[in-house]
Amino acid sequence: MFVIKDAYSFSATVEVAVPGVGAPTLQSFSASFTVSLDAMEEILAGRLGDQEALRRTWDGWAGIAGEDGQDVPFSEPMRERLIAIPFVRLAVAKTLLDALIGRRAKN
């Protein structure tokens, strides 16, 4: 049964191509999103840039660690720090868009 909601929450695996010497290294984590119908419409119509779309929808993660190996808990300041890293922002935005249009990640 399809359930109509004002917002949809889901998690998806984000694959980040981390630059390095030679080919990038693929690293992954799980991102959680809550997307209102208004935000979904604006994202799909291209009216929201990646940064604003992520600020409005990205509300959690698992599997992100600091240089010390300790888990990094979700916070808005840390989300802003991650959004500021271009290859992270692009990977999370792609994951969000893929989920919204129903495109499956490659295995």
N, CA, C and O atoms as CSV, one atom per row, in Angstrom:
chain,resi,resn,atom,element,x,y,z
A,1,MET,N,N,0.843,-1.172,0.000
A,1,MET,CA,C,0.000,0.000,0.000
A,1,MET,C,C,0.893,1.243,0.000
A,1,MET,O,O,1.865,1.315,0.752
A,2,PHE,N,N,0.565,2.198,-0.828
A,2,PHE,CA,C,1.278,3.466,-0.866
A,2,PHE,C,C,0.713,4.386,0.197
A,2,PHE,O,O,-0.504,4.544,0.294
A,3,VAL,N,N,1.571,4.991,0.993
A,3,VAL,CA,C,1.154,5.897,2.057
A,3,VAL,C,C,1.555,7.321,1.673
A,3,VAL,O,O,2.730,7.597,1.432
A,4,ILE,N,N,0.588,8.209,1.617
A,4,ILE,CA,C,0.851,9.608,1.286
A,4,ILE,C,C,1.345,10.318,2.546
A,4,ILE,O,O,0.740,10.217,3.613
A,5,LYS,N,N,2.460,11.037,2.396
A,5,LYS,CA,C,3.048,11.770,3.518
A,5,LYS,C,C,3.386,13.186,3.080
A,5,LYS,O,O,3.417,13.490,1.888
A,6,ASP,N,N,3.641,14.054,4.067
A,6,ASP,CA,C,4.094,15.414,3.775
A,6,ASP,C,C,5.598,15.459,3.557
A,6,ASP,O,O,6.117,16.390,2.940
A,7,ALA,N,N,6.309,14.431,4.075
A,7,ALA,CA,C,7.763,14.331,3.904
A,7,ALA,C,C,8.142,12.861,3.938
A,7,ALA,O,O,7.495,12.052,4.604
A,8,TYR,N,N,9.190,12.531,3.218
A,8,TYR,CA,C,9.668,11.147,3.144
A,8,TYR,C,C,11.086,11.071,3.699
A,8,TYR,O,O,11.949,11.877,3.351
A,9,SER,N,N,11.309,10.093,4.563
A,9,SER,CA,C,12.621,9.884,5.174
A,9,SER,C,C,13.212,8.586,4.655
A,9,SER,O,O,12.513,7.582,4.515
A,10,PHE,N,N,14.506,8.617,4.370
A,10,PHE,CA,C,15.186,7.423,3.873
A,10,PHE,C,C,16.682,7.572,4.099
A,10,PHE,O,O,17.178,8.670,4.352
A,11,SER,N,N,17.388,6.466,4.007
A,11,SER,CA,C,18.847,6.439,4.071
A,11,SER,C,C,19.366,5.816,2.789
A,11,SER,O,O,18.701,4.984,2.172
A,12,ALA,N,N,20.561,6.229,2.400
A,12,ALA,CA,C,21.183,5.694,1.191
A,12,ALA,C,C,22.698,5.709,1.364
A,12,ALA,O,O,23.239,6.527,2.108
A,13,THR,N,N,23.369,4.805,0.676
A,13,THR,CA,C,24.824,4.737,0.721
A,13,THR,C,C,25.416,5.774,-0.235
A,13,THR,O,O,25.052,5.850,-1.408
A,14,VAL,N,N,26.332,6.561,0.304
A,14,VAL,CA,C,27.045,7.575,-0.475
A,14,VAL,C,C,28.440,7.037,-0.772
A,14,VAL,O,O,29.162,6.640,0.143
A,15,GLU,N,N,28.816,7.023,-2.036
A,15,GLU,CA,C,30.176,6.634,-2.425
A,15,GLU,C,C,30.937,7.888,-2.811
A,15,GLU,O,O,30.575,8.589,-3.757
A,16,VAL,N,N,32.000,8.157,-2.061
A,16,VAL,CA,C,32.801,9.356,-2.254
A,16,VAL,C,C,34.119,8.970,-2.910
A,16,VAL,O,O,34.832,8.099,-2.412
A,17,ALA,N,N,34.444,9.618,-4.029
A,17,ALA,CA,C,35.736,9.417,-4.689
A,17,ALA,C,C,36.707,10.433,-4.076
A,17,ALA,O,O,36.695,11.613,-4.427
A,18,VAL,N,N,37.543,9.950,-3.158
A,18,VAL,CA,C,38.474,10.823,-2.440
A,18,VAL,C,C,39.748,10.965,-3.268
A,18,VAL,O,O,40.410,9.972,-3.568
A,19,PRO,N,N,40.092,12.204,-3.637
A,19,PRO,CA,C,41.281,12.402,-4.469
A,19,PRO,C,C,42.550,11.915,-3.765
A,19,PRO,O,O,42.669,11.978,-2.541
A,20,GLY,N,N,43.475,11.435,-4.562
A,20,GLY,CA,C,44.754,10.981,-4.044
A,20,GLY,C,C,45.743,10.872,-5.184
A,20,GLY,O,O,45.453,11.259,-6.316
A,21,VAL,N,N,46.905,10.344,-4.876
A,21,VAL,CA,C,47.908,10.130,-5.910
A,21,VAL,C,C,47.399,9.025,-6.823
A,21,VAL,O,O,47.048,7.941,-6.358
A,22,GLY,N,N,47.361,9.297,-8.106
A,22,GLY,CA,C,46.807,8.323,-9.050
A,22,GLY,C,C,45.299,8.388,-9.031
A,22,GLY,O,O,44.722,9.475,-9.015
A,23,ALA,N,N,44.661,7.246,-9.034
A,23,ALA,CA,C,43.198,7.175,-9.058
A,23,ALA,C,C,42.612,7.529,-7.687
A,23,ALA,O,O,43.243,7.282,-6.660
A,24,PRO,N,N,41.412,8.106,-7.673
A,24,PRO,CA,C,40.755,8.386,-6.389
A,24,PRO,C,C,40.441,7.089,-5.646
A,24,PRO,O,O,40.296,6.029,-6.255
A,25,THR,N,N,40.341,7.191,-4.331
A,25,THR,CA,C,39.961,6.071,-3.479
A,25,THR,C,C,38.465,6.179,-3.186
A,25,THR,O,O,37.992,7.242,-2.785
A,26,LEU,N,N,37.720,5.097,-3.380
A,26,LEU,CA,C,36.291,5.111,-3.049
A,26,LEU,C,C,36.098,4.803,-1.577
A,26,LEU,O,O,36.587,3.796,-1.066
A,27,GLN,N,N,35.382,5.683,-0.909
A,27,GLN,CA,C,35.008,5.490,0.486
A,27,GLN,C,C,33.504,5.701,0.564
A,27,GLN,O,O,32.936,6.427,-0.251
A,28,SER,N,N,32.860,5.076,1.534
A,28,SER,CA,C,31.403,5.200,1.593
A,28,SER,C,C,30.917,5.417,3.018
A,28,SER,O,O,31.607,5.110,3.990
A,29,PHE,N,N,29.710,5.953,3.108
A,29,PHE,CA,C,29.005,6.110,4.375
A,29,PHE,C,C,27.517,6.133,4.070
A,29,PHE,O,O,27.114,6.233,2.912
A,30,SER,N,N,26.712,6.040,5.106
A,30,SER,CA,C,25.262,6.082,4.952
A,30,SER,C,C,24.765,7.474,5.318
A,30,SER,O,O,25.099,7.987,6.386
A,31,ALA,N,N,23.979,8.085,4.452
A,31,ALA,CA,C,23.381,9.393,4.711
A,31,ALA,C,C,21.876,9.227,4.893
A,31,ALA,O,O,21.239,8.421,4.214
A,32,SER,N,N,21.325,10.000,5.818
A,32,SER,CA,C,19.883,10.006,6.058
A,32,SER,C,C,19.316,11.328,5.564
A,32,SER,O,O,19.921,12.386,5.733
A,33,PHE,N,N,18.151,11.244,4.955
A,33,PHE,CA,C,17.497,12.415,4.398
A,33,PHE,C,C,16.035,12.441,4.833
A,33,PHE,O,O,15.412,11.393,5.005
A,34,THR,N,N,15.495,13.639,5.009
A,34,THR,CA,C,14.061,13.848,5.140
A,34,THR,C,C,13.711,14.926,4.126
A,34,THR,O,O,14.204,16.052,4.198
A,35,VAL,N,N,12.849,14.562,3.178
A,35,VAL,CA,C,12.555,15.445,2.051
A,35,VAL,C,C,11.066,15.783,2.040
A,35,VAL,O,O,10.217,14.910,1.857
A,36,SER,N,N,10.767,17.068,2.240
A,36,SER,CA,C,9.372,17.507,2.147
A,36,SER,C,C,8.960,17.499,0.681
A,36,SER,O,O,9.804,17.486,-0.215
A,37,LEU,N,N,7.655,17.506,0.451
A,37,LEU,CA,C,7.163,17.535,-0.928
A,37,LEU,C,C,7.588,18.820,-1.636
A,37,LEU,O,O,7.903,18.799,-2.826
A,38,ASP,N,N,7.596,19.939,-0.906
A,38,ASP,CA,C,8.032,21.205,-1.502
A,38,ASP,C,C,9.500,21.141,-1.902
A,38,ASP,O,O,9.864,21.551,-3.003
A,39,ALA,N,N,10.349,20.623,-1.005
A,39,ALA,CA,C,11.777,20.508,-1.317
A,39,ALA,C,C,11.987,19.550,-2.482
A,39,ALA,O,O,12.817,19.804,-3.355
A,40,MET,N,N,11.240,18.452,-2.497
A,40,MET,CA,C,11.377,17.483,-3.587
A,40,MET,C,C,11.076,18.150,-4.929
A,40,MET,O,O,11.814,17.967,-5.896
A,41,GLU,N,N,10.011,18.909,-4.983
A,41,GLU,CA,C,9.639,19.601,-6.222
A,41,GLU,C,C,10.725,20.582,-6.644
A,41,GLU,O,O,11.079,20.637,-7.822
A,42,GLU,N,N,11.258,21.352,-5.707
A,42,GLU,CA,C,12.288,22.335,-6.033
A,42,GLU,C,C,13.582,21.665,-6.499
A,42,GLU,O,O,14.245,22.153,-7.414
A,43,ILE,N,N,13.935,20.553,-5.872
A,43,ILE,CA,C,15.147,19.830,-6.269
A,43,ILE,C,C,14.979,19.261,-7.679
A,43,ILE,O,O,15.848,19.434,-8.534
A,44,LEU,N,N,13.868,18.592,-7.910
A,44,LEU,CA,C,13.657,17.955,-9.215
A,44,LEU,C,C,13.491,18.970,-10.346
A,44,LEU,O,O,13.799,18.673,-11.501
A,45,ALA,N,N,13.005,20.164,-10.013
A,45,ALA,CA,C,12.849,21.211,-11.027
A,45,ALA,C,C,14.140,22.005,-11.234
A,45,ALA,O,O,14.207,22.873,-12.105
A,46,GLY,N,N,15.159,21.705,-10.435
A,46,GLY,CA,C,16.437,22.393,-10.577
A,46,GLY,C,C,16.461,23.789,-9.984
A,46,GLY,O,O,17.331,24.589,-10.329
A,47,ARG,N,N,15.521,24.099,-9.096
A,47,ARG,CA,C,15.469,25.428,-8.491
A,47,ARG,C,C,16.314,25.550,-7.230
A,47,ARG,O,O,16.512,26.655,-6.726
A,48,LEU,N,N,16.815,24.427,-6.714
A,48,LEU,CA,C,17.689,24.451,-5.537
A,48,LEU,C,C,19.070,23.973,-5.945
A,48,LEU,O,O,19.200,22.937,-6.596
A,49,GLY,N,N,20.090,24.709,-5.574
A,49,GLY,CA,C,21.452,24.244,-5.791
A,49,GLY,C,C,21.780,23.126,-4.818
A,49,GLY,O,O,21.040,22.871,-3.867
A,50,ASP,N,N,22.897,22.466,-5.067
A,50,ASP,CA,C,23.296,21.335,-4.231
A,50,ASP,C,C,23.398,21.709,-2.760
A,50,ASP,O,O,22.904,20.982,-1.899
A,51,GLN,N,N,24.035,22.835,-2.467
A,51,GLN,CA,C,24.247,23.207,-1.065
A,51,GLN,C,C,22.927,23.408,-0.336
A,51,GLN,O,O,22.733,22.872,0.755
A,52,GLU,N,N,22.026,24.170,-0.925
A,52,GLU,CA,C,20.743,24.430,-0.264
A,52,GLU,C,C,19.905,23.156,-0.183
A,52,GLU,O,O,19.243,22.923,0.828
A,53,ALA,N,N,19.921,22.336,-1.215
A,53,ALA,CA,C,19.177,21.074,-1.180
A,53,ALA,C,C,19.660,20.201,-0.018
A,53,ALA,O,O,18.852,19.598,0.689
A,54,LEU,N,N,20.972,20.136,0.173
A,54,LEU,CA,C,21.508,19.313,1.262
A,54,LEU,C,C,21.205,19.918,2.620
A,54,LEU,O,O,20.925,19.187,3.570
A,55,ARG,N,N,21.256,21.225,2.729
A,55,ARG,CA,C,20.905,21.866,4.010
A,55,ARG,C,C,19.455,21.570,4.398
A,55,ARG,O,O,19.142,21.424,5.580
A,56,ARG,N,N,18.577,21.482,3.407
A,56,ARG,CA,C,17.155,21.265,3.685
A,56,ARG,C,C,16.780,19.797,3.880
A,56,ARG,O,O,15.709,19.507,4.413
A,57,THR,N,N,17.639,18.867,3.461
A,57,THR,CA,C,17.229,17.457,3.471
A,57,THR,C,C,18.159,16.509,4.234
A,57,THR,O,O,17.684,15.521,4.794
A,58,TRP,N,N,19.449,16.774,4.273
A,58,TRP,CA,C,20.435,15.845,4.852
A,58,TRP,C,C,20.412,16.002,6.357
A,58,TRP,O,O,20.856,17.024,6.880
A,59,ASP,N,N,19.898,14.997,7.066
A,59,ASP,CA,C,19.706,15.129,8.507
A,59,ASP,C,C,20.355,14.044,9.352
A,59,ASP,O,O,20.005,13.882,10.522
A,60,GLY,N,N,21.290,13.300,8.781
A,60,GLY,CA,C,21.993,12.310,9.592
A,60,GLY,C,C,22.962,11.497,8.762
A,60,GLY,O,O,22.944,11.549,7.532
A,61,TRP,N,N,23.816,10.739,9.451
A,61,TRP,CA,C,24.757,9.851,8.772
A,61,TRP,C,C,25.280,8.810,9.732
A,61,TRP,O,O,25.152,8.940,10.950
A,62,ALA,N,N,25.864,7.790,9.173
A,62,ALA,CA,C,26.587,6.758,9.924
A,62,ALA,C,C,27.790,6.376,9.080
A,62,ALA,O,O,27.716,6.330,7.853
A,63,GLY,N,N,28.896,6.104,9.754
A,63,GLY,CA,C,30.076,5.644,9.031
A,63,GLY,C,C,31.042,6.739,8.629
A,63,GLY,O,O,31.856,6.539,7.728
A,64,ILE,N,N,30.970,7.906,9.286
A,64,ILE,CA,C,31.945,8.969,9.048
A,64,ILE,C,C,32.830,9.051,10.284
A,64,ILE,O,O,32.338,9.135,11.409
A,65,ALA,N,N,34.135,9.025,10.061
A,65,ALA,CA,C,35.101,9.083,11.166
A,65,ALA,C,C,36.056,10.249,10.963
A,65,ALA,O,O,36.288,10.692,9.838
A,66,GLY,N,N,36.605,10.736,12.064
A,66,GLY,CA,C,37.636,11.766,12.015
A,66,GLY,C,C,38.998,11.134,11.783
A,66,GLY,O,O,39.118,9.913,11.689
A,67,GLU,N,N,40.012,11.966,11.693
A,67,GLU,CA,C,41.369,11.462,11.486
A,67,GLU,C,C,41.825,10.558,12.621
A,67,GLU,O,O,42.712,9.725,12.437
A,68,ASP,N,N,41.215,10.723,13.805
A,68,ASP,CA,C,41.560,9.892,14.951
A,68,ASP,C,C,40.852,8.539,14.945
A,68,ASP,O,O,41.052,7.721,15.842
A,69,GLY,N,N,40.014,8.312,13.916
A,69,GLY,CA,C,39.296,7.052,13.813
A,69,GLY,C,C,37.995,7.003,14.596
A,69,GLY,O,O,37.277,6.006,14.528
A,70,GLN,N,N,37.679,8.050,15.332
A,70,GLN,CA,C,36.455,8.106,16.123
A,70,GLN,C,C,35.274,8.527,15.245
A,70,GLN,O,O,35.413,9.351,14.342
A,71,ASP,N,N,34.100,7.934,15.537
A,71,ASP,CA,C,32.892,8.315,14.799
A,71,ASP,C,C,32.621,9.804,14.967
A,71,ASP,O,O,32.815,10.367,16.045
A,72,VAL,N,N,32.174,10.427,13.893
A,72,VAL,CA,C,31.791,11.837,13.919
A,72,VAL,C,C,30.275,11.885,13.947
A,72,VAL,O,O,29.627,11.490,12.977
A,73,PRO,N,N,29.688,12.370,15.058
A,73,PRO,CA,C,28.233,12.436,15.127
A,73,PRO,C,C,27.698,13.560,14.240
A,73,PRO,O,O,28.395,14.535,13.957
A,74,PHE,N,N,26.441,13.402,13.808
A,74,PHE,CA,C,25.821,14.438,12.988
A,74,PHE,C,C,25.650,15.721,13.794
A,74,PHE,O,O,25.264,15.687,14.962
A,75,SER,N,N,25.938,16.833,13.164
A,75,SER,CA,C,25.627,18.167,13.691
A,75,SER,C,C,25.544,19.097,12.480
A,75,SER,O,O,26.132,18.817,11.435
A,76,GLU,N,N,24.827,20.179,12.625
A,76,GLU,CA,C,24.727,21.121,11.512
A,76,GLU,C,C,26.085,21.726,11.159
A,76,GLU,O,O,26.393,21.850,9.974
A,77,PRO,N,N,26.923,22.115,12.151
A,77,PRO,CA,C,28.251,22.635,11.774
A,77,PRO,C,C,29.098,21.606,11.015
A,77,PRO,O,O,29.818,21.970,10.086
A,78,MET,N,N,29.021,20.332,11.398
A,78,MET,CA,C,29.795,19.314,10.685
A,78,MET,C,C,29.211,19.075,9.298
A,78,MET,O,O,29.951,18.840,8.344
A,79,ARG,N,N,27.889,19.134,9.185
A,79,ARG,CA,C,27.273,19.007,7.860
A,79,ARG,C,C,27.765,20.143,6.956
A,79,ARG,O,O,28.080,19.909,5.790
A,80,GLU,N,N,27.834,21.359,7.478
A,80,GLU,CA,C,28.334,22.485,6.694
A,80,GLU,C,C,29.784,22.265,6.274
A,80,GLU,O,O,30.171,22.599,5.154
A,81,ARG,N,N,30.578,21.706,7.172
A,81,ARG,CA,C,31.984,21.417,6.843
A,81,ARG,C,C,32.072,20.411,5.698
A,81,ARG,O,O,32.892,20.566,4.793
A,82,LEU,N,N,31.225,19.380,5.741
A,82,LEU,CA,C,31.225,18.377,4.683
A,82,LEU,C,C,30.686,18.940,3.371
A,82,LEU,O,O,31.204,18.612,2.304
A,83,ILE,N,N,29.661,19.776,3.432
A,83,ILE,CA,C,29.120,20.405,2.235
A,83,ILE,C,C,30.178,21.288,1.565
A,83,ILE,O,O,30.175,21.449,0.344
A,84,ALA,N,N,31.068,21.849,2.354
A,84,ALA,CA,C,32.113,22.723,1.820
A,84,ALA,C,C,33.204,21.959,1.065
A,84,ALA,O,O,34.000,22.570,0.351
A,85,ILE,N,N,33.250,20.640,1.213
A,85,ILE,CA,C,34.234,19.825,0.497
A,85,ILE,C,C,33.586,19.409,-0.823
A,85,ILE,O,O,32.653,18.606,-0.817
A,86,PRO,N,N,34.063,19.939,-1.958
A,86,PRO,CA,C,33.359,19.708,-3.226
A,86,PRO,C,C,33.087,18.244,-3.556
A,86,PRO,O,O,31.972,17.921,-3.966
A,87,PHE,N,N,34.057,17.345,-3.395
A,87,PHE,CA,C,33.818,15.956,-3.788
A,87,PHE,C,C,32.846,15.252,-2.852
A,87,PHE,O,O,32.200,14.287,-3.262
A,88,VAL,N,N,32.722,15.705,-1.605
A,88,VAL,CA,C,31.715,15.150,-0.689
A,88,VAL,C,C,30.348,15.694,-1.067
A,88,VAL,O,O,29.390,14.933,-1.205
A,89,ARG,N,N,30.252,17.021,-1.236
A,89,ARG,CA,C,28.976,17.649,-1.603
A,89,ARG,C,C,28.399,17.027,-2.866
A,89,ARG,O,O,27.213,16.699,-2.906
A,90,LEU,N,N,29.218,16.861,-3.895
A,90,LEU,CA,C,28.729,16.287,-5.147
A,90,LEU,C,C,28.268,14.846,-4.976
A,90,LEU,O,O,27.264,14.444,-5.564
A,91,ALA,N,N,28.989,14.065,-4.179
A,91,ALA,CA,C,28.605,12.664,-3.969
A,91,ALA,C,C,27.283,12.556,-3.209
A,91,ALA,O,O,26.437,11.730,-3.552
A,92,VAL,N,N,27.100,13.387,-2.178
A,92,VAL,CA,C,25.854,13.339,-1.398
A,92,VAL,C,C,24.690,13.850,-2.247
A,92,VAL,O,O,23.605,13.269,-2.224
A,93,ALA,N,N,24.910,14.929,-2.995
A,93,ALA,CA,C,23.846,15.466,-3.849
A,93,ALA,C,C,23.435,14.454,-4.919
A,93,ALA,O,O,22.247,14.316,-5.213
A,94,LYS,N,N,24.396,13.751,-5.497
A,94,LYS,CA,C,24.082,12.720,-6.499
A,94,LYS,C,C,23.268,11.604,-5.864
A,94,LYS,O,O,22.307,11.118,-6.460
A,95,THR,N,N,23.645,11.197,-4.662
A,95,THR,CA,C,22.916,10.134,-3.960
A,95,THR,C,C,21.478,10.561,-3.691
A,95,THR,O,O,20.547,9.777,-3.881
A,96,LEU,N,N,21.297,11.799,-3.251
A,96,LEU,CA,C,19.955,12.324,-2.997
A,96,LEU,C,C,19.130,12.326,-4.279
A,96,LEU,O,O,18.003,11.830,-4.294
A,97,LEU,N,N,19.678,12.877,-5.344
A,97,LEU,CA,C,18.946,12.946,-6.604
A,97,LEU,C,C,18.627,11.559,-7.144
A,97,LEU,O,O,17.515,11.313,-7.612
A,98,ASP,N,N,19.596,10.654,-7.083
A,98,ASP,CA,C,19.349,9.279,-7.536
A,98,ASP,C,C,18.191,8.652,-6.769
A,98,ASP,O,O,17.354,7.964,-7.354
A,99,ALA,N,N,18.143,8.892,-5.450
A,99,ALA,CA,C,17.054,8.330,-4.638
A,99,ALA,C,C,15.714,8.944,-5.032
A,99,ALA,O,O,14.705,8.242,-5.089
A,100,LEU,N,N,15.696,10.239,-5.302
A,100,LEU,CA,C,14.440,10.909,-5.644
A,100,LEU,C,C,13.891,10.474,-6.992
A,100,LEU,O,O,12.675,10.420,-7.175
A,101,ILE,N,N,14.763,10.166,-7.933
A,101,ILE,CA,C,14.264,9.758,-9.252
A,101,ILE,C,C,14.209,8.258,-9.409
A,101,ILE,O,O,13.820,7.758,-10.465
A,102,GLY,N,N,14.599,7.519,-8.361
A,102,GLY,CA,C,14.470,6.075,-8.387
A,102,GLY,C,C,15.593,5.358,-9.089
A,102,GLY,O,O,15.445,4.197,-9.473
A,103,ARG,N,N,16.730,6.036,-9.265
A,103,ARG,CA,C,17.868,5.384,-9.908
A,103,ARG,C,C,18.631,4.606,-8.844
A,103,ARG,O,O,18.949,5.141,-7.782
A,104,ARG,N,N,18.919,3.357,-9.130
A,104,ARG,CA,C,19.638,2.499,-8.185
A,104,ARG,C,C,21.136,2.701,-8.307
A,104,ARG,O,O,21.662,2.961,-9.390
A,105,ALA,N,N,21.818,2.574,-7.160
A,105,ALA,CA,C,23.277,2.652,-7.165
A,105,ALA,C,C,23.837,1.407,-7.828
A,105,ALA,O,O,23.236,0.334,-7.759
A,106,LYS,N,N,25.003,1.552,-8.479
A,106,LYS,CA,C,25.655,0.406,-9.085
A,106,LYS,C,C,26.229,-0.485,-8.007
A,106,LYS,O,O,26.707,-0.003,-6.981
A,107,ASN,N,N,26.183,-1.799,-8.242
A,107,ASN,CA,C,26.755,-2.740,-7.273
A,107,ASN,C,C,28.139,-3.137,-7.683
A,107,ASN,O,O,28.785,-3.924,-6.991
